Amino acid sequence: MANWYAYNGFGDPLLASSYRLMPVKPLCVNGCHMCAILLDESAPIPSDLSSVLGYIYNALATCMAQPAPPSKAYVYMIEL
C-alpha cells in the first residue's frame, strides 16, 4: 500500500525523520522546496528512504516532481 509523507519543512530532506504520514495526496507538484513523497511503506514513518533518494536529489536540483512525466511521481515539490 502506498502512503504519502509530508516534509516537515525544516529537517534534512534525506532523512526519514523529516517526514510525517499524511492521509491525502498533497496539492503541491513542482517548486524548489520539498513538499511530500510517496512510498510503498506501511509504517507510520518510513524507516528507509533509499528507494527514493535519487528522486529527492533530482527534485532538489531541478525544482520538478520526480521521476519526470510520463512516470508516476514519487517526490513532490512546492514553491514557497
All heavy atoms as a GROMACS GRO file, in nm:
protein
  606
    1MET      N    1   0.083  -0.117   0.000
    1MET     CA    2   0.000   0.000   0.000
    1MET      C    3   0.089   0.125   0.000
    1MET      O    4   0.186   0.133   0.073
    1MET     CB    5  -0.089   0.000   0.123
    1MET     CG    6  -0.178   0.118   0.132
    1MET     SD    7  -0.285   0.097   0.275
    1MET     CE    8  -0.320   0.265   0.305
    2ALA      N    9   0.057   0.220  -0.080
    2ALA     CA   10   0.135   0.343  -0.090
    2ALA      C   11   0.084   0.446   0.009
    2ALA      O   12  -0.037   0.460   0.030
    2ALA     CB   13   0.128   0.398  -0.231
    3ASN      N   14   0.175   0.516   0.072
    3ASN     CA   15   0.141   0.621   0.168
    3ASN      C   16   0.212   0.750   0.133
    3ASN      O   17   0.327   0.749   0.089
    3ASN     CB   18   0.184   0.580   0.310
    3ASN     CG   19   0.103   0.468   0.366
    3ASN    OD1   20  -0.019   0.469   0.358
    3ASN    ND2   21   0.169   0.369   0.421
    4TRP      N   22   0.145   0.863   0.157
    4TRP     CA   23   0.203   0.995   0.138
    4TRP      C   24   0.265   1.040   0.269
    4TRP      O   25   0.208   1.023   0.376
    4TRP     CB   26   0.097   1.096   0.097
    4TRP     CG   27   0.058   1.082  -0.045
    4TRP    CD1   28  -0.054   1.023  -0.095
    4TRP    CD2   29   0.133   1.128  -0.158
    4TRP    NE1   30  -0.053   1.029  -0.231
    4TRP    CE2   31   0.060   1.093  -0.273
    4TRP    CE3   32   0.254   1.194  -0.174
    4TRP    CZ2   33   0.104   1.122  -0.401
    4TRP    CZ3   34   0.299   1.224  -0.301
    4TRP    CH2   35   0.224   1.187  -0.413
    5TYR      N   36   0.384   1.100   0.260
    5TYR     CA   37   0.455   1.155   0.374
    5TYR      C   38   0.488   1.300   0.345
    5TYR      O   39   0.553   1.330   0.245
    5TYR     CB   40   0.583   1.076   0.402
    5TYR     CG   41   0.554   0.934   0.445
    5TYR    CD1   42   0.539   0.834   0.350
    5TYR    CD2   43   0.539   0.901   0.578
    5TYR    CE1   44   0.510   0.704   0.388
    5TYR    CE2   45   0.511   0.772   0.617
    5TYR     CZ   46   0.497   0.673   0.521
    5TYR     OH   47   0.468   0.546   0.560
    6ALA      N   48   0.445   1.391   0.432
    6ALA     CA   49   0.470   1.534   0.415
    6ALA      C   50   0.604   1.569   0.477
    6ALA      O   51   0.638   1.523   0.587
    6ALA     CB   52   0.360   1.615   0.482
    7TYR      N   53   0.680   1.650   0.407
    7TYR     CA   54   0.807   1.701   0.459
    7TYR      C   55   0.777   1.804   0.567
    7TYR      O   56   0.688   1.887   0.553
    7TYR     CB   57   0.887   1.763   0.344
    7TYR     CG   58   1.014   1.831   0.387
    7TYR    CD1   59   1.115   1.759   0.449
    7TYR    CD2   60   1.033   1.966   0.365
    7TYR    CE1   61   1.232   1.821   0.489
    7TYR    CE2   62   1.150   2.029   0.403
    7TYR     CZ   63   1.248   1.955   0.466
    7TYR     OH   64   1.364   2.016   0.506
    8ASN      N   65   0.852   1.804   0.677
    8ASN     CA   66   0.824   1.893   0.789
    8ASN      C   67   0.870   2.037   0.766
    8ASN      O   68   0.840   2.125   0.846
    8ASN     CB   69   0.880   1.838   0.920
    8ASN     CG   70   1.032   1.832   0.923
    8ASN    OD1   71   1.102   1.892   0.843
    8ASN    ND2   72   1.084   1.756   1.017
    9GLY      N   73   0.944   2.063   0.660
    9GLY     CA   74   0.982   2.200   0.625
    9GLY      C   75   1.111   2.251   0.683
    9GLY      O   76   1.158   2.357   0.644
   10PHE      N   77   1.173   2.178   0.775
   10PHE     CA   78   1.297   2.228   0.833
   10PHE      C   79   1.404   2.121   0.852
   10PHE      O   80   1.519   2.153   0.868
   10PHE     CB   81   1.271   2.299   0.967
   10PHE     CG   82   1.201   2.213   1.068
   10PHE    CD1   83   1.271   2.127   1.149
   10PHE    CD2   84   1.063   2.219   1.080
   10PHE    CE1   85   1.206   2.048   1.242
   10PHE    CE2   86   0.997   2.140   1.174
   10PHE     CZ   87   1.069   2.055   1.255
   11GLY      N   88   1.368   1.995   0.849
   11GLY     CA   89   1.466   1.889   0.867
   11GLY      C   90   1.540   1.858   0.738
   11GLY      O   91   1.512   1.914   0.632
   12ASP      N   92   1.633   1.767   0.747
   12ASP     CA   93   1.709   1.722   0.630
   12ASP      C   94   1.616   1.640   0.541
   12ASP      O   95   1.562   1.538   0.585
   12ASP     CB   96   1.826   1.637   0.677
   12ASP     CG   97   1.917   1.592   0.564
   12ASP    OD1   98   1.875   1.592   0.447
   12ASP    OD2   99   2.032   1.554   0.594
   13PRO      N  100   1.594   1.681   0.416
   13PRO     CA  101   1.501   1.607   0.328
   13PRO      C  102   1.549   1.467   0.292
   13PRO      O  103   1.474   1.389   0.234
   13PRO     CB  104   1.489   1.696   0.204
   13PRO     CG  105   1.609   1.782   0.206
   13PRO     CD  106   1.649   1.799   0.349
   14LEU      N  107   1.671   1.432   0.331
   14LEU     CA  108   1.723   1.299   0.303
   14LEU      C  109   1.705   1.204   0.421
   14LEU      O  110   1.740   1.086   0.411
   14LEU     CB  111   1.871   1.307   0.265
   14LEU     CG  112   1.901   1.397   0.145
   14LEU    CD1  113   2.051   1.404   0.121
   14LEU    CD2  114   1.829   1.347   0.020
   15LEU      N  115   1.647   1.253   0.531
   15LEU     CA  116   1.625   1.170   0.649
   15LEU      C  117   1.477   1.139   0.668
   15LEU      O  118   1.392   1.228   0.658
   15LEU     CB  119   1.678   1.240   0.774
   15LEU     CG  120   1.827   1.267   0.778
   15LEU    CD1  121   1.863   1.344   0.905
   15LEU    CD2  122   1.905   1.137   0.772
   16ALA      N  123   1.448   1.015   0.700
   16ALA     CA  124   1.309   0.972   0.720
   16ALA      C  125   1.242   1.049   0.834
   16ALA      O  126   1.122   1.073   0.830
   16ALA     CB  127   1.305   0.823   0.748
   17SER      N  128   1.319   1.091   0.934
   17SER     CA  129   1.260   1.162   1.048
   17SER      C  130   1.206   1.300   1.010
   17SER      O  131   1.138   1.364   1.091
   17SER     CB  132   1.364   1.177   1.160
   17SER     OG  133   1.477   1.248   1.114
   18SER      N  134   1.232   1.347   0.889
   18SER     CA  135   1.183   1.477   0.843
   18SER      C  136   1.046   1.468   0.777
   18SER      O  137   0.997   1.567   0.722
   18SER     CB  138   1.283   1.538   0.744
   18SER     OG  139   1.406   1.561   0.808
   19TYR      N  140   0.984   1.352   0.780
   19TYR     CA  141   0.855   1.331   0.714
   19TYR      C  142   0.753   1.276   0.811
   19TYR      O  143   0.786   1.202   0.903
   19TYR     CB  144   0.871   1.234   0.596
   19TYR     CG  145   0.961   1.287   0.489
   19TYR    CD1  146   1.098   1.267   0.494
   19TYR    CD2  147   0.910   1.361   0.384
   19TYR    CE1  148   1.182   1.318   0.397
   19TYR    CE2  149   0.993   1.413   0.285
   19TYR     CZ  150   1.129   1.391   0.293
   19TYR     OH  151   1.211   1.442   0.196
   20ARG      N  152   0.626   1.310   0.786
   20ARG     CA  153   0.514   1.260   0.865
   20ARG      C  154   0.406   1.206   0.772
   20ARG      O  155   0.379   1.265   0.667
   20ARG     CB  156   0.454   1.370   0.952
   20ARG     CG  157   0.549   1.428   1.054
   20ARG     CD  158   0.578   1.325   1.165
   20ARG     NE  159   0.673   1.376   1.262
   20ARG     CZ  160   0.800   1.338   1.269
   20ARG    NH1  161   0.848   1.249   1.186
   20ARG    NH2  162   0.879   1.388   1.361
   21LEU      N  163   0.344   1.099   0.813
   21LEU     CA  164   0.236   1.038   0.736
   21LEU      C  165   0.122   1.137   0.719
   21LEU      O  166   0.084   1.207   0.813
   21LEU     CB  167   0.186   0.912   0.807
   21LEU     CG  168   0.076   0.834   0.739
   21LEU    CD1  169   0.124   0.774   0.607
   21LEU    CD2  170   0.027   0.724   0.832
   22MET      N  171   0.068   1.144   0.598
   22MET     CA  172  -0.048   1.231   0.573
   22MET      C  173  -0.158   1.148   0.508
   22MET      O  174  -0.130   1.055   0.432
   22MET     CB  175  -0.009   1.352   0.488
   22MET     CG  176   0.048   1.322   0.352
   22MET     SD  177   0.116   1.464   0.265
   22MET     CE  178  -0.024   1.570   0.246
   23PRO      N  179  -0.284   1.177   0.535
   23PRO     CA  180  -0.394   1.093   0.488
   23PRO      C  181  -0.438   1.117   0.344
   23PRO      O  182  -0.509   1.036   0.288
   23PRO     CB  183  -0.508   1.128   0.584
   23PRO     CG  184  -0.479   1.268   0.628
   23PRO     CD  185  -0.329   1.279   0.629
   24VAL      N  186  -0.394   1.226   0.282
   24VAL     CA  187  -0.438   1.259   0.146
   24VAL      C  188  -0.320   1.297   0.058
   24VAL      O  189  -0.213   1.333   0.106
   24VAL     CB  190  -0.540   1.376   0.146
   24VAL    CG1  191  -0.666   1.338   0.220
   24VAL    CG2  192  -0.478   1.501   0.207
   25LYS      N  193  -0.342   1.291  -0.072
   25LYS     CA  194  -0.241   1.332  -0.169
   25LYS      C  195  -0.222   1.483  -0.158
   25LYS      O  196  -0.320   1.558  -0.151
   25LYS     CB  197  -0.285   1.295  -0.310
   25LYS     CG  198  -0.185   1.333  -0.416
   25LYS     CD  199  -0.233   1.294  -0.554
   25LYS     CE  200  -0.133   1.337  -0.660
   25LYS     NZ  201  -0.176   1.301  -0.794
   26PRO      N  202  -0.098   1.531  -0.158
   26PRO     CA  203  -0.075   1.675  -0.148
   26PRO      C  204  -0.117   1.748  -0.276
   26PRO      O  205  -0.124   1.689  -0.383
   26PRO     CB  206   0.076   1.685  -0.126
   26PRO     CG  207   0.130   1.563  -0.192
   26PRO     CD  208   0.026   1.456  -0.170
   27LEU      N  209  -0.144   1.878  -0.261
   27LEU     CA  210  -0.180   1.960  -0.376
   27LEU      C  211  -0.057   2.013  -0.450
   27LEU      O  212  -0.068   2.061  -0.561
   27LEU     CB  213  -0.268   2.077  -0.331
   27LEU     CG  214  -0.401   2.038  -0.269
   27LEU    CD1  215  -0.476   2.162  -0.221
   27LEU    CD2  216  -0.486   1.961  -0.368
   28CYS      N  217   0.058   2.005  -0.387
   28CYS     CA  218   0.181   2.054  -0.450
   28CYS      C  219   0.227   1.957  -0.559
   28CYS      O  220   0.190   1.841  -0.560
   28CYS     CB  221   0.290   2.068  -0.345
   28CYS     SG  222   0.322   1.914  -0.254
   29VAL      N  223   0.308   2.007  -0.653
   29VAL     CA  224   0.369   1.922  -0.755
   29VAL      C  225   0.511   1.970  -0.783
   29VAL      O  226   0.606   1.898  -0.762
   29VAL     CB  227   0.287   1.919  -0.887
   29VAL    CG1  228   0.359   1.834  -0.990
   29VAL    CG2  229   0.148   1.865  -0.863
   30ASN      N  230   0.524   2.094  -0.832
   30ASN     CA  231   0.656   2.146  -0.869
   30ASN      C  232   0.689   2.272  -0.790
   30ASN      O  233   0.601   2.348  -0.753
   30ASN     CB  234   0.661   2.177  -1.018
   30ASN     CG  235   0.651   2.052  -1.102
   30ASN    OD1  236   0.713   1.952  -1.072
   30ASN    ND2  237   0.570   2.056  -1.206
   31GLY      N  238   0.816   2.293  -0.767
   31GLY     CA  239   0.868   2.408  -0.695
   31GLY      C  240   1.010   2.376  -0.653
   31GLY      O  241   1.063   2.271  -0.688
   32CYS      N  242   1.072   2.462  -0.578
   32CYS     CA  243   1.212   2.442  -0.540
   32CYS      C  244   1.231   2.398  -0.396
   32CYS      O  245   1.342   2.399  -0.345
   32CYS     CB  246   1.291   2.569  -0.569
   32CYS     SG  247   1.309   2.599  -0.746
   33HIS      N  248   1.123   2.359  -0.328
   33HIS     CA  249   1.131   2.313  -0.190
   33HIS      C  250   1.056   2.181  -0.177
   33HIS      O  251   0.955   2.160  -0.242
   33HIS     CB  252   1.070   2.417  -0.096
   33HIS     CG  253   1.134   2.551  -0.108
   33HIS    ND1  254   1.251   2.583  -0.044
   33HIS    CD2  255   1.099   2.660  -0.179
   33HIS    CE1  256   1.285   2.706  -0.074
   33HIS    NE2  257   1.194   2.756  -0.156
   34MET      N  258   1.107   2.094  -0.090
   34MET     CA  259   1.041   1.964  -0.069
   34MET      C  260   0.899   1.984  -0.021
   34MET      O  261   0.871   2.075   0.057
   34MET     CB  262   1.118   1.882   0.035
   34MET     CG  263   1.248   1.823  -0.014
   34MET     SD  264   1.227   1.707  -0.150
   34MET     CE  265   1.116   1.587  -0.082
   35CYS      N  266   0.810   1.896  -0.064
   35CYS     CA  267   0.670   1.900  -0.020
   35CYS      C  268   0.631   1.764   0.039
   35CYS      O  269   0.595   1.757   0.155
   35CYS     CB  270   0.579   1.935  -0.137
   35CYS     SG  271   0.405   1.938  -0.092
   36ALA      N  272   0.640   1.658  -0.041
   36ALA     CA  273   0.594   1.527   0.005
   36ALA      C  274   0.655   1.417  -0.081
   36ALA      O  275   0.702   1.442  -0.191
   36ALA     CB  276   0.442   1.520  -0.002
   37ILE      N  277   0.651   1.296  -0.027
   37ILE     CA  278   0.698   1.179  -0.100
   37ILE      C  279   0.592   1.070  -0.090
   37ILE      O  280   0.514   1.065   0.004
   37ILE     CB  281   0.834   1.127  -0.049
   37ILE    CG1  282   0.827   1.095   0.100
   37ILE    CG2  283   0.944   1.227  -0.079
   37ILE    CD1  284   0.954   1.035   0.156
   38LEU      N  285   0.591   0.984  -0.189
   38LEU     CA  286   0.501   0.868  -0.192
   38LEU      C  287   0.586   0.744  -0.179
   38LEU      O  288   0.679   0.723  -0.257
   38LEU     CB  289   0.423   0.865  -0.324
   38LEU     CG  290   0.327   0.749  -0.344
   38LEU    CD1  291   0.212   0.756  -0.244
   38LEU    CD2  292   0.272   0.750  -0.485
   39LEU      N  293   0.557   0.663  -0.078
   39LEU     CA  294   0.634   0.542  -0.054
   39LEU      C  295   0.543   0.421  -0.039
   39LEU      O  296   0.432   0.433   0.011
   39LEU     CB  297   0.717   0.555   0.075
   39LEU     CG  298   0.823   0.662   0.078
   39LEU    CD1  299   0.887   0.665   0.215
   39LEU    CD2  300   0.928   0.637  -0.028
   40ASP      N  301   0.593   0.308  -0.081
   40ASP     CA  302   0.522   0.182  -0.061
   40ASP      C  303   0.564   0.126   0.074
   40ASP      O  304   0.639   0.031   0.083
   40ASP     CB  305   0.554   0.084  -0.174
   40ASP     CG  306   0.494   0.127  -0.305
   40ASP    OD1  307   0.387   0.188  -0.302
   40ASP    OD2  308   0.554   0.100  -0.409
   41GLU      N  309   0.519   0.188   0.179
   41GLU     CA  310   0.553   0.150   0.316
   41GLU      C  311   0.424   0.145   0.397
   41GLU      O  312   0.331   0.220   0.371
   41GLU     CB  313   0.646   0.255   0.380
   41GLU     CG  314   0.776   0.274   0.309
   41GLU     CD  315   0.885   0.184   0.362
   41GLU    OE1  316   0.868   0.127   0.471
   41GLU    OE2  317   0.986   0.171   0.293
   42SER      N  318   0.422   0.063   0.500
   42SER     CA  319   0.305   0.059   0.586
   42SER      C  320   0.336   0.117   0.723
   42SER      O  321   0.246   0.139   0.803
   42SER     CB  322   0.255  -0.085   0.601
   42SER     OG  323   0.357  -0.166   0.654
   43ALA      N  324   0.463   0.146   0.752
   43ALA     CA  325   0.500   0.204   0.881
   43ALA      C  326   0.458   0.351   0.887
   43ALA      O  327   0.454   0.418   0.784
   43ALA     CB  328   0.650   0.193   0.901
   44PRO      N  329   0.425   0.402   1.007
   44PRO     CA  330   0.385   0.542   1.019
   44PRO      C  331   0.491   0.639   0.969
   44PRO      O  332   0.462   0.741   0.912
   44PRO     CB  333   0.362   0.560   1.169
   44PRO     CG  334   0.342   0.424   1.222
   44PRO     CD  335   0.418   0.332   1.132
   45ILE      N  336   0.619   0.608   0.992
   45ILE     CA  337   0.729   0.689   0.941
   45ILE      C  338   0.820   0.594   0.864
   45ILE      O  339   0.859   0.490   0.914
   45ILE     CB  340   0.808   0.755   1.056
   45ILE    CG1  341   0.717   0.848   1.135
   45ILE    CG2  342   0.927   0.832   1.002
   45ILE    CD1  343   0.780   0.905   1.259
   46PRO      N  344   0.852   0.629   0.739
   46PRO     CA  345   0.937   0.538   0.661
   46PRO      C  346   1.073   0.519   0.728
   46PRO      O  347   1.135   0.615   0.771
   46PRO     CB  348   0.951   0.608   0.526
   46PRO     CG  349   0.918   0.750   0.554
   46PRO     CD  350   0.822   0.751   0.668
   47SER      N  351   1.118   0.396   0.737
   47SER     CA  352   1.245   0.368   0.802
   47SER      C  353   1.362   0.376   0.705
   47SER      O  354   1.476   0.383   0.746
   47SER     CB  355   1.240   0.230   0.867
   47SER     OG  356   1.213   0.132   0.768
   48ASP      N  357   1.334   0.376   0.577
   48ASP     CA  358   1.441   0.378   0.478
   48ASP      C  359   1.396   0.456   0.356
   48ASP      O  360   1.300   0.419   0.291
   48ASP     CB  361   1.478   0.235   0.440
   48ASP     CG  362   1.592   0.229   0.340
   48ASP    OD1  363   1.657   0.333   0.317
   48ASP    OD2  364   1.616   0.121   0.286
   49LEU      N  365   1.465   0.563   0.324
   49LEU     CA  366   1.430   0.644   0.208
   49LEU      C  367   1.516   0.608   0.087
   49LEU      O  368   1.507   0.673  -0.015
   49LEU     CB  369   1.448   0.794   0.240
   49LEU     CG  370   1.353   0.852   0.342
   49LEU    CD1  371   1.389   0.996   0.371
   49LEU    CD2  372   1.210   0.842   0.296
   50SER      N  373   1.599   0.505   0.098
   50SER     CA  374   1.694   0.474  -0.009
   50SER      C  375   1.627   0.452  -0.144
   50SER      O  376   1.686   0.482  -0.247
   50SER     CB  377   1.779   0.352   0.028
   50SER     OG  378   1.698   0.238   0.044
   51SER      N  379   1.503   0.404  -0.144
   51SER     CA  380   1.435   0.379  -0.270
   51SER      C  381   1.401   0.508  -0.345
   51SER      O  382   1.380   0.506  -0.465
   51SER     CB  383   1.309   0.296  -0.247
   51SER     OG  384   1.219   0.367  -0.164
   52VAL      N  385   1.396   0.621  -0.275
   52VAL     CA  386   1.362   0.747  -0.340
   52VAL      C  387   1.471   0.852  -0.329
   52VAL      O  388   1.452   0.966  -0.372
   52VAL     CB  389   1.229   0.806  -0.286
   52VAL    CG1  390   1.113   0.718  -0.319
   52VAL    CG2  391   1.237   0.834  -0.139
   53LEU      N  392   1.587   0.819  -0.273
   53LEU     CA  393   1.694   0.918  -0.257
   53LEU      C  394   1.734   0.982  -0.389
   53LEU      O  395   1.753   1.103  -0.397
   53LEU     CB  396   1.816   0.856  -0.189
   53LEU     CG  397   1.805   0.839  -0.038
   53LEU    CD1  398   1.931   0.775   0.017
   53LEU    CD2  399   1.777   0.970   0.032
   54GLY      N  400   1.746   0.902  -0.494
   54GLY     CA  401   1.780   0.956  -0.626
   54GLY      C  402   1.676   1.054  -0.675
   54GLY      O  403   1.710   1.160  -0.730
   55TYR      N  404   1.550   1.022  -0.651
   55TYR     CA  405   1.441   1.113  -0.690
   55TYR      C  406   1.448   1.243  -0.609
   55TYR      O  407   1.424   1.351  -0.661
   55TYR     CB  408   1.305   1.047  -0.669
   55TYR     CG  409   1.277   0.929  -0.757
   55TYR    CD1  410   1.199   0.824  -0.711
   55TYR    CD2  411   1.325   0.922  -0.888
   55TYR    CE1  412   1.170   0.714  -0.792
   55TYR    CE2  413   1.297   0.812  -0.968
   55TYR     CZ  414   1.219   0.710  -0.920
   55TYR     OH  415   1.191   0.602  -1.000
   56ILE      N  416   1.479   1.233  -0.480
   56ILE     CA  417   1.490   1.352  -0.396
   56ILE      C  418   1.603   1.441  -0.445
   56ILE      O  419   1.586   1.563  -0.461
   56ILE     CB  420   1.508   1.315  -0.248
   56ILE    CG1  421   1.380   1.251  -0.193
   56ILE    CG2  422   1.546   1.438  -0.165
   56ILE    CD1  423   1.393   1.193  -0.053
   57TYR      N  424   1.720   1.382  -0.472
   57TYR     CA  425   1.834   1.460  -0.526
   57TYR      C  426   1.794   1.530  -0.656
   57TYR      O  427   1.822   1.648  -0.675
   57TYR     CB  428   1.955   1.370  -0.552
   57TYR     CG  429   2.030   1.329  -0.428
   57TYR    CD1  430   2.045   1.195  -0.395
   57TYR    CD2  431   2.091   1.424  -0.346
   57TYR    CE1  432   2.116   1.158  -0.282
   57TYR    CE2  433   2.162   1.387  -0.234
   57TYR     CZ  434   2.175   1.253  -0.202
   57TYR     OH  435   2.246   1.216  -0.091
   58ASN      N  436   1.732   1.457  -0.747
   58ASN     CA  437   1.692   1.514  -0.876
   58ASN      C  438   1.587   1.624  -0.859
   58ASN      O  439   1.592   1.726  -0.927
   58ASN     CB  440   1.640   1.406  -0.971
   58ASN     CG  441   1.749   1.316  -1.020
   58ASN    OD1  442   1.867   1.350  -1.016
   58ASN    ND2  443   1.713   1.198  -1.066
   59ALA      N  444   1.492   1.603  -0.769
   59ALA     CA  445   1.388   1.704  -0.745
   59ALA      C  446   1.447   1.832  -0.691
   59ALA      O  447   1.411   1.942  -0.733
   59ALA     CB  448   1.282   1.648  -0.650
   60LEU      N  449   1.541   1.820  -0.597
   60LEU     CA  450   1.605   1.939  -0.540
   60LEU      C  451   1.689   2.012  -0.644
   60LEU      O  452   1.699   2.134  -0.643
   60LEU     CB  453   1.690   1.900  -0.420
   60LEU     CG  454   1.613   1.855  -0.297
   60LEU    CD1  455   1.707   1.795  -0.193
   60LEU    CD2  456   1.533   1.969  -0.238
   61ALA      N  457   1.748   1.939  -0.737
   61ALA     CA  458   1.832   2.000  -0.841
   61ALA      C  459   1.752   2.064  -0.953
   61ALA      O  460   1.795   2.164  -1.011
   61ALA     CB  461   1.927   1.896  -0.898
   62THR      N  462   1.634   2.009  -0.983
   62THR     CA  463   1.557   2.056  -1.098
   62THR      C  464   1.433   2.137  -1.062
   62THR      O  465   1.372   2.197  -1.150
   62THR     CB  466   1.511   1.937  -1.185
   62THR    OG1  467   1.421   1.856  -1.108
   62THR    CG2  468   1.629   1.854  -1.235
   63CYS      N  469   1.393   2.135  -0.935
   63CYS     CA  470   1.269   2.201  -0.889
   63CYS      C  471   1.146   2.143  -0.959
   63CYS      O  472   1.048   2.212  -0.982
   63CYS     CB  473   1.275   2.352  -0.910
   63CYS     SG  474   1.402   2.434  -0.813
   64MET      N  475   1.150   2.015  -0.988
   64MET     CA  476   1.040   1.945  -1.055
   64MET      C  477   1.012   1.813  -0.983
   64MET      O  478   1.103   1.751  -0.930
   64MET     CB  479   1.077   1.914  -1.201
   64MET     CG  480   1.110   2.034  -1.286
   64MET     SD  481   0.969   2.137  -1.322
   64MET     CE  482   0.877   2.032  -1.430
   65ALA      N  483   0.886   1.771  -0.986
   65ALA     CA  484   0.848   1.642  -0.930
   65ALA      C  485   0.928   1.532  -1.000
   65ALA      O  486   0.962   1.544  -1.117
   65ALA     CB  487   0.699   1.618  -0.948
   66GLN      N  488   0.959   1.426  -0.926
   66GLN     CA  489   1.041   1.317  -0.981
   66GLN      C  490   0.977   1.182  -0.954
   66GLN      O  491   0.915   1.164  -0.849
   66GLN     CB  492   1.180   1.321  -0.918
   66GLN     CG  493   1.260   1.442  -0.953
   66GLN     CD  494   1.296   1.450  -1.100
   66GLN    OE1  495   1.334   1.350  -1.160
   66GLN    NE2  496   1.285   1.567  -1.158
   67PRO      N  497   0.993   1.085  -1.043
   67PRO     CA  498   1.055   1.099  -1.174
   67PRO      C  499   0.968   1.183  -1.266
   67PRO      O  500   0.849   1.201  -1.240
   67PRO     CB  501   1.069   0.956  -1.223
   67PRO     CG  502   0.961   0.881  -1.153
   67PRO     CD  503   0.943   0.950  -1.020
   68ALA      N  504   1.028   1.234  -1.369
   68ALA     CA  505   0.957   1.322  -1.462
   68ALA      C  506   0.850   1.245  -1.538
   68ALA      O  507   0.862   1.125  -1.559
   68ALA     CB  508   1.056   1.384  -1.559
   69PRO      N  509   0.742   1.315  -1.580
   69PRO     CA  510   0.637   1.250  -1.661
   69PRO      C  511   0.696   1.187  -1.786
   69PRO      O  512   0.797   1.236  -1.834
   69PRO     CB  513   0.544   1.365  -1.697
   69PRO     CG  514   0.571   1.470  -1.595
   69PRO     CD  515   0.714   1.454  -1.554
   70PRO      N  516   0.640   1.079  -1.834
   70PRO     CA  517   0.508   1.025  -1.801
   70PRO      C  518   0.506   0.930  -1.683
   70PRO      O  519   0.402   0.872  -1.654
   70PRO     CB  520   0.468   0.953  -1.930
   70PRO     CG  521   0.598   0.903  -1.983
   70PRO     CD  522   0.699   1.011  -1.948
   71SER      N  523   0.618   0.910  -1.614
   71SER     CA  524   0.619   0.822  -1.497
   71SER      C  525   0.539   0.882  -1.382
   71SER      O  526   0.520   1.002  -1.374
   71SER     CB  527   0.763   0.801  -1.450
   71SER     OG  528   0.839   0.740  -1.550
   72LYS      N  529   0.494   0.796  -1.292
   72LYS     CA  530   0.424   0.842  -1.173
   72LYS      C  531   0.527   0.908  -1.081
   72LYS      O  532   0.632   0.852  -1.055
   72LYS     CB  533   0.361   0.722  -1.102
   72LYS     CG  534   0.288   0.757  -0.976
   72LYS     CD  535   0.226   0.632  -0.916
   72LYS     CE  536   0.147   0.667  -0.792
   72LYS     NZ  537   0.082   0.550  -0.736
   73ALA      N  538   0.497   1.028  -1.033
   73ALA     CA  539   0.590   1.100  -0.946
   73ALA      C  540   0.584   1.047  -0.803
   73ALA      O  541   0.476   1.020  -0.751
   73ALA     CB  542   0.559   1.249  -0.948
   74TYR      N  543   0.699   1.032  -0.742
   74TYR     CA  544   0.709   0.987  -0.604
   74TYR      C  545   0.759   1.097  -0.512
   74TYR      O  546   0.745   1.088  -0.391
   74TYR     CB  547   0.803   0.866  -0.594
   74TYR     CG  548   0.745   0.745  -0.660
   74TYR    CD1  549   0.781   0.711  -0.789
   74TYR    CD2  550   0.652   0.666  -0.595
   74TYR    CE1  551   0.726   0.600  -0.851
   74TYR    CE2  552   0.596   0.555  -0.657
   74TYR     CZ  553   0.634   0.522  -0.785
   74TYR     OH  554   0.579   0.413  -0.845
   75VAL      N  555   0.821   1.200  -0.567
   75VAL     CA  556   0.870   1.313  -0.490
   75VAL      C  557   0.804   1.439  -0.545
   75VAL      O  558   0.813   1.469  -0.662
   75VAL     CB  559   1.024   1.325  -0.499
   75VAL    CG1  560   1.072   1.450  -0.427
   75VAL    CG2  561   1.091   1.201  -0.443
   76TYR      N  562   0.734   1.510  -0.457
   76TYR     CA  563   0.664   1.631  -0.496
   76TYR      C  564   0.732   1.752  -0.433
   76TYR      O  565   0.779   1.746  -0.319
   76TYR     CB  566   0.518   1.625  -0.450
   76TYR     CG  567   0.430   1.541  -0.540
   76TYR    CD1  568   0.462   1.411  -0.569
   76TYR    CD2  569   0.316   1.593  -0.595
   76TYR    CE1  570   0.382   1.333  -0.651
   76TYR    CE2  571   0.234   1.518  -0.678
   76TYR     CZ  572   0.269   1.387  -0.705
   76TYR     OH  573   0.189   1.312  -0.786
   77MET      N  574   0.733   1.861  -0.505
   77MET     CA  575   0.797   1.984  -0.462
   77MET      C  576   0.692   2.094  -0.448
   77MET      O  577   0.580   2.079  -0.493
   77MET     CB  578   0.904   2.026  -0.564
   77MET     CG  579   1.006   1.917  -0.595
   77MET     SD  580   1.107   1.874  -0.454
   77MET     CE  581   1.213   2.016  -0.446
   78ILE      N  582   0.731   2.206  -0.385
   78ILE     CA  583   0.639   2.319  -0.369
   78ILE      C  584   0.717   2.449  -0.382
   78ILE      O  585   0.836   2.456  -0.351
   78ILE     CB  586   0.568   2.312  -0.231
   78ILE    CG1  587   0.454   2.412  -0.225
   78ILE    CG2  588   0.665   2.334  -0.117
   78ILE    CD1  589   0.362   2.392  -0.106
   79GLU      N  590   0.651   2.550  -0.432
   79GLU     CA  591   0.708   2.684  -0.443
   79GLU      C  592   0.660   2.764  -0.323
   79GLU      O  593   0.540   2.775  -0.301
   79GLU     CB  594   0.666   2.752  -0.573
   79GLU     CG  595   0.745   2.876  -0.604
   79GLU     CD  596   0.894   2.848  -0.622
   79GLU    OE1  597   0.930   2.757  -0.697
   79GLU    OE2  598   0.973   2.920  -0.559
   80LEU      N  599   0.752   2.816  -0.244
   80LEU     CA  600   0.713   2.894  -0.126
   80LEU      C  601   0.711   3.042  -0.155
   80LEU      O  602   0.777   3.092  -0.237
   80LEU     CB  603   0.812   2.866  -0.009
   80LEU     CG  604   0.816   2.722   0.037
   80LEU    CD1  605   0.916   2.706   0.148
   80LEU    CD2  606   0.678   2.677   0.086
   0.00000   0.00000   0.00000
